[in-house]
Amino acid sequence: MPRKIQIAVIGDSQPSAEVAGWAEEVGRLIARHDAVVVCGGLGGVMAAAARGAAQNKGTSIGILPTYEATSAAPDISIVIPSGLGHARNMLVVASGDAVIALPGATGTLSEIALALTLGKTVTAIRAWSHIQGVSVVQTPQEAVQQALHAAHKKVSDGRN
């Protein structure tokens, strides 16, 4: 069985209602395309993306910064308690075949920088336009379409 595409979803732990709605739609769309949501496993954008994936019977992987599996957002399908603190950001973006970034703060910025360093395609929804290498789109649909295209290309080329 071929492995599923994995899309890392990153963003604020305390987003506005609008941004949380975008994240939930991103999760729904990723699941609809039989891909997996990878995130930091906690609240905010992470919880919303996992909730969206769950609504479409999709899978989400939450890589937690602590050893406490019980701290994961309720809709996370697979919980990975890393105990790595902020260093877990590297695991989140390294696990994605592509990355979707929503508005966030310094944690999101660090994940974007790590993803770009790893050569990942980073698509952002209405944010991060000042960062070279980040493709900015206006809707969750555009973000997922772009991320899936990049991920499929990467997987078909045999790159990890």
N, CA, C and O of each residue as an XYZ file, in Angstrom:
640
protein
N       0.851     -1.177      0.000
C       0.000      0.000      0.000
C       0.898      1.241      0.000
O       1.786      1.363      0.844
N       0.671      2.151     -0.933
C       1.493      3.367     -0.968
C       1.205      4.247      0.244
O       0.086      4.279      0.758
N       2.236      4.957      0.687
C       2.030      5.821      1.848
C       1.169      7.006      1.462
O       1.154      7.439      0.310
N       0.444      7.527      2.457
C      -0.411      8.691      2.222
C       0.427      9.964      2.219
O       1.462     10.052      2.879
N      -0.043     10.931      1.472
C       0.546     12.273      1.484
C       0.312     12.865      2.874
O      -0.756     12.688      3.458
N       1.306     13.561      3.392
C       1.212     14.223      4.695
C       1.421     15.721      4.496
O       2.425     16.150      3.927
N       0.469     16.501      4.969
C       0.545     17.961      4.870
C       0.658     18.538      6.270
O      -0.232     18.350      7.099
N       1.752     19.239      6.532
C       1.921     19.914      7.823
C       1.094     21.195      7.815
O       1.148     21.971      6.861
N       0.337     21.410      8.875
C      -0.480     22.616      9.025
C       0.016     23.343     10.266
O       0.020     22.789     11.366
N       0.435     24.592     10.075
C       1.018     25.369     11.165
C       0.296     26.706     11.294
O      -0.260     27.217     10.323
N       0.310     27.265     12.501
C      -0.340     28.554     12.724
C      -0.486     28.833     14.205
O       0.052     28.117     15.050
N      -1.215     29.873     14.497
C      -1.344     30.412     15.847
C      -2.063     29.467     16.809
O      -3.010     28.777     16.431
N      -1.602     29.448     18.044
C      -2.279     28.656     19.081
C      -3.528     29.367     19.601
O      -4.351     28.753     20.279
N      -3.676     30.663     19.288
C      -4.860     31.415     19.683
C      -5.334     32.273     18.503
O      -5.261     33.501     18.552
N      -5.816     31.619     17.452
C      -6.199     32.366     16.252
C      -7.537     33.067     16.408
O      -8.318     32.768     17.311
N      -7.777     34.000     15.511
C      -9.101     34.617     15.431
C     -10.085     33.548     14.961
O      -9.679     32.494     14.473
N     -11.366     33.825     15.110
C     -12.396     32.882     14.642
C     -12.266     32.658     13.138
O     -12.460     31.541     12.658
N     -11.941     33.710     12.394
C     -11.793     33.577     10.949
C     -10.651     32.621     10.592
O     -10.819     31.742      9.746
N      -9.504     32.787     11.229
C      -8.348     31.936     10.939
C      -8.620     30.497     11.379
O      -8.235     29.556     10.685
N      -9.275     30.320     12.520
C      -9.644     28.967     12.961
C     -10.558     28.309     11.931
O     -10.435     27.113     11.666
N     -11.462     29.072     11.357
C     -12.343     28.553     10.309
C     -11.556     28.126      9.075
O     -11.858     27.097      8.470
N     -10.547     28.914      8.700
C      -9.698     28.532      7.574
C      -8.983     27.215      7.875
O      -8.911     26.328      7.024
N      -8.457     27.099      9.091
C      -7.720     25.889      9.477
C      -8.625     24.664      9.444
O      -8.215     23.595      8.991
N      -9.849     24.818      9.923
C     -10.798     23.706      9.908
C     -11.094     23.281      8.464
O     -11.159     22.089      8.164
N     -11.270     24.254      7.583
C     -11.519     23.949      6.168
C     -10.296     23.274      5.544
O     -10.445     22.344      4.750
N      -9.105     23.724      5.887
C      -7.883     23.087      5.402
C      -7.872     21.612      5.821
O      -7.584     20.740      5.001
N      -8.180     21.333      7.076
C      -8.219     19.951      7.560
C      -9.249     19.112      6.813
O      -8.979     17.970      6.441
N     -10.428     19.686      6.597
C     -11.477     18.969      5.849
C     -11.014     18.624      4.438
O     -11.203     17.502      3.969
N     -10.410     19.594      3.768
C      -9.973     19.390      2.382
C      -8.824     18.390      2.291
O      -8.787     17.566      1.377
N      -7.905     18.460      3.218
C      -6.804     17.487      3.222
C      -7.366     16.084      3.378
O      -6.968     15.173      2.653
N      -8.283     15.902      4.313
C      -8.893     14.580      4.526
C      -9.696     14.142      3.309
O      -9.679     12.965      2.947
N     -10.390     15.065      2.682
C     -11.190     14.737      1.496
C     -10.305     14.171      0.382
O     -10.762     13.374     -0.437
N      -9.040     14.586      0.360
C      -8.099     14.096     -0.644
C      -7.280     12.909     -0.127
O      -6.242     12.569     -0.694
N      -7.754     12.287      0.947
C      -7.127     11.102      1.530
C      -5.673     11.334      1.929
O      -4.845     10.425      1.860
N      -5.376     12.553      2.343
C      -4.054     12.886      2.857
C      -4.161     13.041      4.378
O      -5.258     13.033      4.935
N      -3.027     13.178      5.028
C      -2.945     13.229      6.490
C      -2.525     14.630      6.933
O      -1.621     15.229      6.350
N      -3.186     15.143      7.964
C      -2.802     16.406      8.594
C      -1.726     16.102      9.633
O      -1.907     15.223     10.476
N      -0.612     16.822      9.577
C       0.429     16.744     10.601
C       0.494     18.116     11.251
O       0.558     19.131     10.556
N       0.478     18.156     12.580
C       0.514     19.445     13.275
C       1.164     19.277     14.643
O       1.631     18.196     15.002
N       1.182     20.364     15.390
C       1.773     20.354     16.722
C       0.893     19.743     17.790
O       1.328     19.586     18.931
N      -0.343     19.393     17.443
C      -1.191     18.599     18.327
C      -1.912     19.299     19.456
O      -2.625     18.650     20.222
N      -1.747     20.609     19.584
C      -2.384     21.311     20.702
C      -3.610     22.091     20.214
O      -4.362     21.599     19.374
N      -3.813     23.304     20.737
C      -5.012     24.082     20.438
C      -4.864     24.981     19.233
O      -3.893     24.885     18.482
N      -5.838     25.854     19.056
C      -5.814     26.855     18.002
C      -5.889     26.258     16.613
O      -6.739     25.411     16.340
N      -4.996     26.699     15.731
C      -4.968     26.226     14.348
C      -4.806     24.706     14.311
O      -5.415     24.032     13.481
N      -3.984     24.173     15.213
C      -3.735     22.730     15.239
C      -5.021     21.961     15.523
O      -5.344     21.004     14.819
N      -5.746     22.376     16.541
C      -7.009     21.713     16.908
C      -8.046     21.872     15.808
O      -8.792     20.938     15.515
N      -8.094     23.048     15.200
C      -9.081     23.291     14.142
C      -8.804     22.424     12.918
O      -9.737     21.870     12.335
N      -7.544     22.297     12.519
C      -7.209     21.452     11.369
C      -7.546     19.992     11.665
O      -8.070     19.290     10.801
N      -7.250     19.534     12.876
C      -7.578     18.149     13.262
C      -9.093     17.938     13.288
O      -9.584     16.889     12.873
N      -9.820     18.929     13.770
C     -11.287     18.844     13.804
C     -11.846     18.728     12.380
O     -12.739     17.921     12.121
N     -11.317     19.534     11.469
C     -11.746     19.473     10.080
C     -11.455     18.113      9.469
O     -12.296     17.555      8.764
N     -10.279     17.577      9.732
C      -9.938     16.248      9.210
C     -10.890     15.198      9.770
O     -11.351     14.322      9.038
N     -11.185     15.282     11.062
C     -12.081     14.309     11.707
C     -13.480     14.366     11.098
O     -14.148     13.339     10.982
N     -13.923     15.555     10.711
C     -15.252     15.705     10.104
C     -15.363     14.936      8.783
O     -16.460     14.558      8.372
N     -14.224     14.707      8.123
C     -14.210     13.939      6.874
C     -13.591     12.562      7.086
O     -13.100     11.938      6.145
N     -13.619     12.098      8.332
C     -13.077     10.789      8.685
C     -11.612     10.640      8.286
O     -11.164      9.556      7.915
N     -10.872     11.753      8.368
C      -9.454     11.759      8.017
C      -8.574     11.522      9.230
O      -9.048     11.407     10.361
N      -7.289     11.453      8.963
C      -6.288     11.203      9.997
C      -5.495     12.468     10.274
O      -5.142     13.209      9.357
N      -5.219     12.704     11.548
C      -4.334     13.797     11.943
C      -3.290     13.249     12.908
O      -3.585     12.417     13.765
N      -2.083     13.730     12.749
C      -0.978     13.364     13.631
C      -0.580     14.611     14.394
O      -0.302     15.649     13.793
N      -0.552     14.516     15.720
C      -0.143     15.632     16.557
C       1.171     15.321     17.236
O       1.257     14.388     18.033
N       2.206     16.102     16.923
C       3.523     15.919     17.545
C       3.620     16.930     18.683
O       3.867     18.116     18.465
N       3.422     16.437     19.890
C       3.329     17.304     21.067
C       4.697     17.756     21.558
O       5.684     17.040     21.393
N       4.761     18.941     22.161
C       6.029     19.415     22.715
C       6.365     18.757     24.063
O       7.509     18.821     24.512
N       5.395     18.140     24.694
C       5.585     17.538     26.020
C       5.485     16.014     25.934
O       5.271     15.447     24.862
N       5.645     15.370     27.086
C       5.454     13.925     27.181
C       4.014     13.568     27.550
O       3.689     12.391     27.707
N       3.153     14.575     27.690
C       1.783     14.368     28.155
C       0.813     14.145     26.995
O       0.318     15.103     26.402
N       0.547     12.889     26.676
C      -0.356     12.568     25.574
C      -1.745     13.154     25.797
O      -2.455     13.466     24.841
N      -2.126     13.302     27.052
C      -3.463     13.818     27.361
C      -3.615     15.300     27.028
O      -4.731     15.820     27.058
N      -2.521     15.989     26.712
C      -2.626     17.414     26.372
C      -2.997     17.636     24.908
O      -3.188     18.779     24.491
N      -3.102     16.575     24.129
C      -3.438     16.705     22.710
C      -4.864     17.215     22.528
O      -5.744     16.967     23.352
N      -5.063     17.927     21.436
C      -6.413     18.369     21.068
C      -7.292     17.132     20.892
O      -6.799     16.081     20.481
N      -8.574     17.240     21.195
C      -9.448     16.059     21.207
C      -9.597     15.326     19.874
O      -9.878     14.128     19.868
N      -9.416     16.014     18.751
C      -9.619     15.359     17.462
C      -8.339     14.820     16.828
O      -8.371     14.343     15.694
N      -7.226     14.888     17.534
C      -5.976     14.331     17.010
C      -6.108     12.808     16.967
O      -6.448     12.189     17.976
N      -5.845     12.206     15.817
C      -5.977     10.752     15.647
C      -4.794      9.994     16.228
O      -4.962      8.986     16.916
N      -3.597     10.490     15.943
C      -2.364      9.834     16.381
C      -1.564     10.860     17.167
O      -1.206     11.917     16.647
N      -1.289     10.538     18.423
C      -0.580     11.452     19.315
C       0.855     10.978     19.482
O       1.105      9.819     19.812
N       1.799     11.892     19.250
C       3.210     11.592     19.457
C       3.752     12.562     20.495
O       4.069     13.704     20.163
N       3.866     12.124     21.762
C       4.427     12.981     22.802
C       5.955     13.008     22.667
O       6.616     12.005     22.936
N       6.511     14.135     22.257
C       7.944     14.187     21.947
C       8.821     14.607     23.116
O       9.974     14.183     23.202
N       8.298     15.432     24.019
C       9.129     15.958     25.091
C      10.205     16.914     24.602
O      11.156     17.191     25.333
N      10.076     17.423     23.384
C      11.122     18.248     22.781
C      10.871     19.751     22.861
O      11.687     20.532     22.374
N       9.764     20.170     23.461
C       9.460     21.594     23.505
C       9.354     22.166     22.101
O       8.782     21.540     21.209
N       9.912     23.365     21.906
C       9.832     24.015     20.594
C      10.599     23.253     19.516
O      10.323     23.423     18.329
N      11.547     22.427     19.910
C      12.308     21.658     18.923
C      11.400     20.709     18.144
O      11.762     20.268     17.053
N      10.239     20.393     18.685
C       9.304     19.530     17.960
C       8.825     20.173     16.676
O       8.298     19.484     15.802
N       9.000     21.508     16.539
C       8.615     22.196     15.310
C       9.342     21.604     14.102
O       8.779     21.531     13.009
N      10.589     21.184     14.301
C      11.338     20.564     13.212
C      10.669     19.266     12.775
O      10.576     18.989     11.580
N      10.204     18.472     13.733
C       9.539     17.214     13.396
C       8.230     17.454     12.650
O       7.888     16.712     11.728
N       7.510     18.479     13.048
C       6.234     18.788     12.382
C       6.470     19.093     10.909
O       5.836     18.490     10.044
N       7.371     20.017     10.616
C       7.568     20.398      9.218
C       8.327     19.330      8.437
O       8.089     19.161      7.241
N       9.227     18.615      9.083
C       9.952     17.541      8.388
C       9.009     16.407      8.009
O       9.254     15.701      7.031
N       7.941     16.223      8.767
C       6.983     15.146      8.505
C       6.014     15.480      7.384
O       5.353     14.586      6.857
N       5.917     16.730      7.016
C       5.005     17.124      5.944
C       5.680     17.035      4.582
O       6.845     17.403      4.431
N       4.946     16.549      3.600
C       5.444     16.574      2.227
C       5.334     17.990      1.671
O       6.000     18.333      0.694
N       4.503     18.797      2.287
C       4.357     20.222      2.008
C       3.798     20.846      3.282
O       3.317     20.139      4.168
N       3.862     22.164      3.367
C       3.448     22.877      4.576
C       2.432     23.956      4.211
O       2.602     24.694      3.240
N       1.365     24.028      5.017
C       0.401     25.125      4.899
C       0.525     25.961      6.172
O       0.356     25.456      7.282
N       0.822     27.241      5.991
C       0.994     28.155      7.118
C      -0.172     29.127      7.178
O      -0.519     29.770      6.187
N      -0.767     29.221      8.353
C      -1.799     30.216      8.608
C      -1.182     31.303      9.477
O      -0.099     31.107     10.028
N      -1.852     32.445      9.610
C      -1.294     33.504     10.439
C      -0.944     32.992     11.834
O      -1.683     32.210     12.431
N       0.192     33.450     12.332
C       0.645     33.019     13.649
C       1.719     33.946     14.170
O       1.909     35.056     13.671
N       2.413     33.471     15.176
C       3.438     34.285     15.841
C       4.821     33.661     15.609
O       5.059     33.046     14.570
N       5.715     33.820     16.564
C       7.099     33.393     16.388
C       7.247     31.882     16.224
O       8.152     31.434     15.521
N       6.388     31.092     16.850
C       6.453     29.639     16.675
C       6.183     29.261     15.229
O       6.856     28.397     14.668
N       5.195     29.911     14.631
C       4.870     29.656     13.221
C       6.011     30.121     12.329
O       6.382     29.442     11.371
N       6.558     31.274     12.651
C       7.684     31.802     11.882
C       8.861     30.833     11.929
O       9.513     30.605     10.910
N       9.138     30.266     13.091
C      10.251     29.311     13.192
C       9.979     28.080     12.342
O      10.894     27.545     11.716
N       8.722     27.623     12.314
C       8.379     26.456     11.502
C       8.529     26.762     10.012
O       8.985     25.912      9.247
N       8.151     27.961      9.601
C       8.322     28.358      8.202
C       9.803     28.345      7.835
O      10.183     27.811      6.793
N      10.637     28.932      8.690
C      12.075     28.974      8.419
C      12.660     27.565      8.332
O      13.475     27.283      7.453
N      12.253     26.694      9.227
C      12.742     25.314      9.199
C      12.276     24.602      7.929
O      13.054     23.890      7.295
N      11.015     24.792      7.560
C      10.475     24.152      6.354
C      11.233     24.620      5.114
O      11.589     23.805      4.263
N      11.481     25.912      5.006
C      12.213     26.425      3.853
C      13.637     25.895      3.830
O      14.167     25.583      2.764
N      14.257     25.790      4.994
C      15.606     25.235      5.087
C      15.634     23.791      4.590
O      16.607     23.360      3.972
N      14.562     23.049      4.861
C      14.463     21.655      4.424
C      14.014     21.521      2.968
O      13.914     20.408      2.451
N      13.746     22.637      2.310
C      13.331     22.597      0.915
C      11.863     22.259      0.718
O      11.464     21.837     -0.367
N      11.060     22.438      1.749
C       9.626     22.151      1.650
C       8.907     23.290      0.931
O       9.313     24.449      1.015
N       7.838     22.943      0.227
C       6.958     23.954     -0.337
C       6.109     24.507      0.797
O       5.457     23.747      1.513
N       6.113     25.817      0.965
C       5.323     26.469      2.011
C       4.296     27.371      1.347
O       4.643     28.301      0.619
N       3.034     27.085      1.608
C       1.929     27.891      1.104
C       1.246     28.527      2.302
O       0.887     27.835      3.255
N       1.066     29.832      2.260
C       0.452     30.562      3.372
C      -0.883     31.157      2.934
O      -1.063     31.554      1.783
N      -1.804     31.204      3.880
C      -3.103     31.823      3.616
C      -3.088     33.239      4.195
O      -3.100     33.429      5.411
N      -3.062     34.223      3.299
C      -3.137     35.652      3.651
C      -2.141     36.081      4.725
O      -2.470     36.909      5.574
N      -0.947     35.538      4.700
C       0.063     35.907      5.696
C       1.452     35.582      5.160
O       1.595     34.857      4.176
N       2.459     36.119      5.808
C       3.862     35.774      5.576
C       4.346     36.163      4.173
O       5.293     35.566      3.661
N       3.716     37.142      3.558
C       4.099     37.545      2.196
C       5.496     38.157      2.141
O       6.095     38.225      1.068
N       6.011     38.593      3.255
C       7.327     39.228      3.293
C       8.471     38.215      3.340
O       9.637     38.608      3.333
N       8.154     36.918      3.389
C       9.199     35.898      3.492
C       9.444     35.276      2.123
O       8.546     34.688      1.520
N      10.670     35.416      1.649
C      11.039     34.854      0.349
C      10.878     33.340      0.374
O      11.343     32.676      1.301
N      10.222     32.798     -0.640
C      10.021     31.360     -0.730
C       8.649     30.897     -0.283
O       8.283     29.741     -0.493
N       7.880     31.798      0.336
C       6.523     31.459      0.771
C       5.542     31.916     -0.306
O       5.559     33.073     -0.726
N       4.698     31.003     -0.740
C       3.658     31.324     -1.719
C       2.383     31.688     -0.961
O       1.881     30.890     -0.169
N       1.865     32.877     -1.198
C       0.686     33.347     -0.474
C      -0.556     33.195     -1.356
O      -0.573     33.613     -2.514
N      -1.591     32.585     -0.776
C      -2.873     32.417     -1.459
C      -3.959     33.050     -0.599
O      -3.709     33.459      0.535
N      -5.165     33.128     -1.152
C      -6.258     33.811     -0.455
C      -7.246     32.882      0.244
O      -7.972     33.315      1.139
N      -7.284     31.611     -0.153
C      -8.310     30.723      0.398
C      -7.726     29.385      0.844
O      -6.667     28.977      0.367
N      -8.414     28.705      1.756
C      -7.992     27.354      2.134
C      -7.958     26.405      0.935
O      -7.081     25.544      0.852
N      -8.901     26.555      0.014
C      -8.946     25.686     -1.164
C      -7.671     25.829     -1.999
O      -7.087     24.833     -2.427
N      -7.249     27.065     -2.223
C      -6.019     27.295     -2.990
C      -4.810     26.727     -2.263
O      -3.924     26.144     -2.888
N      -4.771     26.894     -0.951
C      -3.635     26.405     -0.161
C      -3.524     24.889     -0.248
O      -2.440     24.352     -0.473
N      -4.644     24.207     -0.072
C      -4.627     22.743     -0.114
C      -4.290     22.259     -1.522
O      -3.511     21.319     -1.684
N      -4.865     22.887     -2.531
C      -4.568     22.491     -3.910
C      -3.070     22.614     -4.185
O      -2.466     21.698     -4.742
N      -2.476     23.728     -3.802
C      -1.058     23.966     -4.037
C      -0.189     22.982     -3.240
O       0.786     22.444     -3.766
N      -0.541     22.752     -1.985
C       0.230     21.830     -1.146
C       0.148     20.403     -1.672
O       1.158     19.701     -1.724
N      -1.041     19.975     -2.059
C      -1.193     18.616     -2.586
C      -0.430     18.440     -3.889
O       0.181     17.395     -4.112
N      -0.458     19.445     -4.748
C       0.286     19.378     -6.001
C       1.787     19.199     -5.713
O       2.435     18.331     -6.299
N       2.323     20.012     -4.821
C       3.746     19.921     -4.471
C       4.066     18.575     -3.828
O       5.094     17.967     -4.127
N       3.186     18.115     -2.948
C       3.424     16.849     -2.255
C       3.396     15.664     -3.214
O       4.242     14.774     -3.133
N       2.424     15.655     -4.117
C       2.345     14.556     -5.095
C       3.587     14.540     -5.991
O       4.119     13.477     -6.311
N       4.030     15.713     -6.383
C       5.239     15.806     -7.217
C       6.432     15.266     -6.454
O       7.226     14.500     -7.000
N       6.564     15.652     -5.215
C       7.685     15.208     -4.380
C       7.669     13.695     -4.220
O       8.698     13.040     -4.384
N       6.518     13.146     -3.904
C       6.386     11.706     -3.683
C       6.632     10.944     -4.980
O       7.311      9.917     -4.969
N       6.087     11.434     -6.108
C       6.272     10.731     -7.381
C       7.726     10.807     -7.853
O       8.191      9.922     -8.571
N       8.443     11.860     -7.455
C       9.867     11.987     -7.794
C      10.738     11.129     -6.876
O      11.940     10.990     -7.103
N      10.121     10.555     -5.834
C      10.867      9.712     -4.903
C      11.655     10.475     -3.867
O      12.547      9.914     -3.230
N      11.343     11.753     -3.684
C      12.040     12.554     -2.676
C      11.292     12.463     -1.349
O      10.062     12.417     -1.327
N      12.027     12.436     -0.255
C      11.403     12.406      1.076
C      11.399     13.718      1.700
O      10.911     13.867      2.821
